[in-house]
Amino acid sequence: MSIKPINSILFVCLGNICRSPLAEGVFGAVWAQRGQGMLLDSAATSGWEVGSAPDPRSIAVATRHGIDISGQRARRITRADFQRFDLILGMDRSVVADLKALAPAALRDRVHLFLEFAQGQGRDVPDPYYEDQEAFASVYRMIREASEALAARLTARVSTPDSGQASSTI
């Protein structure tokens, strides 16, 4: 049985200004450190923030870690995204439920909860929008750890196609 390679990932949250732009930026930086390229994007399930830059607190926490997400703009997920992206990662269970409802039936298997897919943890990345800067720092750390785990998982999938074993080293 062959595993379909993952060449594109879409990160999704409610407004596409806090969590999913951070996830796109952080995973992009982690993946680039491995010398890899991949189509990455982020989107929202709502249309409230379409066209907006990421929340200034998300930009600030990313900048502190050497990642520039200031050029991103919020957009709403489209039906075409389910065809375009091999993996669609929702930041929380509510977003995942909305994504599965929107996805064509044949493509629902592309939709996963971010922390569960990356780390095997069935937890949500909490929305820090109504919280303070420390909540954004906490969300950054969660996303960074999950991004490292996801990159290791994807690297293992590529480097061990037939052995049935994956290396736990990065």
C-alpha positions, -999 to +999 in steps of 0.1 A: +000+000+000+015+033-010+010+065+010+001+096-010+029+122-006+019+154+011+029+184-010+005+210+002-010+219+036-038+244+045-040+256+081-075+267+091-090+286+121-122+307+126-110+341+114-075+334+098-059+362+118-045+345+150-038+308+149-038+297+113-014+325+101+009+315+129+007+278+119+014+286+083+044+308+092+059+286+119+055+253+099+069+270+069+100+281+089+104+246+104+100+229+070+124+253+053+151+244+079+150+209+066+157+222+031+122+213+019+096+232-001+059+228+001+027+248-008+014+262+024-015+285+031-040+294+057-077+302+057-108+308+078-141+291+081-158+325+086-157+356+064-154+381+092-118+391+087-113+385+049-085+408+036-072+416+071-036+412+082-029+388+110-036+401+145-008+423+157-001+400+186+004+371+163+027+392+141+046+402+173+051+367+187+062+354+153+086+383+148+102+375+182+110+341+168+124+354+135+092+346+114+075+373+094+038+367+088+029+404+083+023+399+046-004+373+050-040+383+044-071+365+058-092+346+034-122+322+036-118+286+026-132+277-008-145+244-022-114+244-045-091+243-015-103+207-008-089+197-042-058+219-040-044+208-006-033+173+003-038+180+040-062+205+057-055+210+094-081+227+116-070+244+148-099+232+169-127+206+168-153+232+159-133+243+128-127+206+119-165+199+121-172+229+098-145+218+074-159+183+072-193+197+065-180+219+037-157+192+021-169+170-007-174+135+008-146+120-012-121+145+002-131+146+039-102+123+048-078+153+041-093+172+071-077+166+105-073+183+139-038+199+138-025+187+172-040+152+167-025+148+133+009+162+142+014+148+177-014+123+184-029+147+209-067+152+206-065+188+218-075+221+204-052+250+197-071+276+218-082+308+202-061+336+219-081+365+203-098+376+236-067+369+257-034+387+265+000+385+248+009+355+271-019+335+255-004+342+221+030+331+233+014+299+246-003+293+213+030+299+195+047+273+216+019+247+209+021+254+172+059+253+172+060+219+190+033+205+167+051+219+136+083+202+146+064+169+152+046+173+118+078+180+100+094+149+115+064+128+106+064+140+070+102+136+067+099+100+080+071+093+055+094+104+027+126+088+039+112+053+048+089+044+020+090+006+023+106-003+056+075+001+077+097+019+103+101+056+109+131+072+125+124+092+156+154+115+149+151+147+130 
